[in-house]
Amino acid sequence: MQSTGDPARVPAPLATDLDGGCPVDVGETNGVGPARRGRLTSGIEAWLVTRYDEVDAALVDPRLVLSAPDVEAELVARGELPRRFAGQLQRARRSLLSTDPPEHTRLRRLVASSFTARRVDALRPRAEQVCEDLALALGKESASGDAVDLVDSYALPLPVVMICELLGVPTEDREDFRKWTNAIVFDQGDGPAVARYQAASASLDDYFGALVERKRDHPADDLTSALVAAHDGGSSLDAAELRTMLALLLVAGHETTVNLIGSSVLTLLRSPRQFAALRAHPELMADAVEECLRHVGPVGFSSLRFTTADLELGEVTIPAGQAVALGLWAADHDRGRFPDPAEFDIGRPDNRHLAFGRGAHFCVGANLARMEAQVAVHTLLRHFDDVSLAVPENELRWRMANTRGLVELPVRLTATIP
Ligand code: HEM
């Protein structure tokens, strides 16, 4: 497909601040080599892999694992892994993102079938209906010409409603989830953040403990009931694993997608010609969302991995027993892989990005996230002839952790005349 031109550059804070202070210049990943030592804002000292080919290969390399208790203990002793982080890993020991095959395979099999392309296609009409209602409400809210916040009133509710319905979680509880998810995703620092993180994790765990009991008594057609039945039916999913799985799906299932929708709309606003091309050719929507994932993918680094043997990555060898973070965003901005990576181009011909990772841990919710973002942008385009930023771009605030997204996106909307 031909490029539609109209470069839209990522602003400096996005392009250079990969981990809220981590000194990785994603624009120059070719110049800095495949990997180097660095410190993440969470305080973890690790090898940061930043070049596309090496990140791509490392994601499927069996010498890199997510669970290595001995290595973690040693890293804690050396002061490279904060004790509280090792503790976090300990508690979440048997989640999808802290296990390796075959344990990981057992856990993944229980949920993967709920997120296949076919299952997600069946959810599309519901997503369309949710977006339609949200867009109608936005139209009313903005009729007087006042600015509306697209994050709070649009990008947020869709993924929350979808994942809550999928899991069978009452949507009324979403304010609590938002609070807990925020703490889990963004309270990664020291001091009071640790207590907030721990309190939120405990609340989520308690919540799902109670929900499991309710679903056991009153099973419904939802994923929680299916997982409870699997557990009760003798599957090897134990009670703690069940709660951990539900919490992971809820947290992973909305935070990143909210950020993708918000960042995608902003990216399109910065790129009027591409926005217009998409309006004229809505069939380009899937390509546009893929380019948004590459250009402003919400996840900075993979989950932390550990080397079980020496690992050669290009001209660098990472010794055994080290922590490694794979820079997904850095890889997706590697000019060796993507010509002019800072350009936003929905017609980019070869766009195999790594925003969802790769290999055994490839995002289980990728189909769902893609579908939600496509429906959200499409519905917005249909309902509003004009969408424009209501504040200067440099006043927009970003929430930066390993996941990044807009705090709010104030816009003015002109409704399409029916
Ligand atoms: C734009 C939205 C999303 C992005 C960018 C994203 C990104 C990712 C990435 C990069 C990984 C792999 C991490 C690694 O290998 O260390 C991952 C894993 C995962 N994601 Fe997503 N995700 C998104 C949406 C979702 C949704 C909607 C769900 C919920 C259903 C979800 C659930 C998960 C789970 C459960 C895993 C762990 C998979 C495993 O370890 O087998 N994600 N995601």
Residues whose N, C-alpha, C, O or C-beta is under 5 A from the ligand:
A	BS01	HEM	L96 L97 R108 L249 A252 G253 T256 T257 L260 P298 V299 S302 S303 L354 A355 F356 G357 A360 H361 F362 C363 V364 G365 A366 L368 A369
